[in-house]
């Protein structure tokens, strides 16, 4: 899946890092095969994979530039090509002045930027980020997110392993959820959301006789109390439609009862999907 | 550039650029020479101080002739003053010590009852000197007692010096044996030092990669085995460079210092040897003999020695440093390495002990032979034996075994290494290591 960002989700200990290590050929799988670009994963494929592990690390006493050059060459770039690309990235991030500094002289956020550069500079077809935003302040996180999206648009496939569901919503096109080393959910994020919707609507109505309206609604639909903020006080409810019921009918009924202030479908966010799927699996 | 070359290059540069490496490389030869010079200087100072010793001869058997002053000791006759008074004088610090020769009925009894009093405990050489003087005189007295002519005894003294030949009819000297021992011992000792210093350096480098967590990035680009091999070779190159610089520096500095300060190495050696032995040595080192020794040195199979030295040096280092790398991979920090270090150090130290204890006395004896073939001790013990000439057959077995063991150990270490580098937090046990080795892949 080119030009996609796949969110690799799962609770702690589900096997995310193990899977990533298998893809990176750091550890061997006990069973099964890994395919890369339609072919069985081969040792040389590491040159087309960029990996940023959750535990970041660089040689502390080595100079930034030398270190980046070394790591780029290990990924199969020639020295001159590596220099050219490094210059591009260092200029882009405005960190050219750090070239001769040692990693131990840099702050954590600065080192993270260098880490990001060495992950992506050999233009890998597959990029794997394990918790990419940890350690970045919001501004730098935004910068990195922008770069990741751009890399996607340039054709890279990106695997994104994280616990932070808001970044999943923001970034991922696909998600795969694993638990206890089994895949329990996979697909386009939108499709999954559709599958997880419950036809529940959050409604707010300003009316003179809320008790009566609520009573009538309870006869028609499955109703539960809701708590959300609206400007005017009024009746606040969650209403779940049954199969075949039309939200338009609900809306017209509500309009006849009072002044509709709030009418929203409750679409599950990644967080809820995650919780539901994992809980169901247990 | 291949990945292995890249790794070797990085490890080498990282090691060589390290400040402590530079300091060690350029300061230690200077330190060694300075310390050597200091020892010589102090010994000279020490010798210049003349000890004054008095003797009280109650037996009346000794004369001034028996107590001639030497370079370091002056003798004075205080028989007239008596022992108690003289002892007081010694206690006050007027003299170094007092030798008391009592009056006894027989020479045998006298020989056992002579006493020496001093406030410090006297050195070995001083006591030996005193005993020598007393013994010589008492023996002469006994000979006279048996009515044996002293002149005849003197005339009958004969010195024998067995000349040694090997079967190709070349004459060899005894000194060359000492030289062979020295060459072997130095080579063995150097190897042990090298393994200790650079083996632990490999280990530290592995631990550093683990603690800085860069290891996961590196092994996503290269095979752990390549990384381990690159580390070992890189560190070995840095070490060889250091040894090479040390050799040159020591040579240059000793030449300069002997020119400037007039301390020459021969004197450094000579000042340690007691006088009479020194004379014997000087006799031995007459120009003819010197030439013989020179010939002997040239006749040592220098090329063979050199090649074997390099082989066992590298073989031994690779064998041991792969183990060090495995230990480094297994632990998180240096304090946890202790339990794994012992089994690595034990054969190394054993090799050196066996080398010093047996090779020197009996270079081709069974113990020396066995230990020079067993792979973990062979680098050291064989290096010590090589100057004495080892048959090609034994060399071949020893080298083949070393290579096989080396390959096996590197394979084993690589397995531990591969799993260990990604393990954090837990201090592994030997059981864990065994489990890691059994992991497939």
Interface residues (C-beta under 8 A of the other chain):
Chain A: X21 X24 X25 X26 X27 X28 X43 X46 X49 X51 X53 X55 X56 X57 X58 X59 X60 X61 X62 X70 X71 X73 X74 X75 X79 X118
Chain B: X1 X3 X6 X7 X10 X14 X208 X209 X212 X213 X214 X215 X216 X217 X218 X219 X220 X221 X222 X223 X422 X440 X441
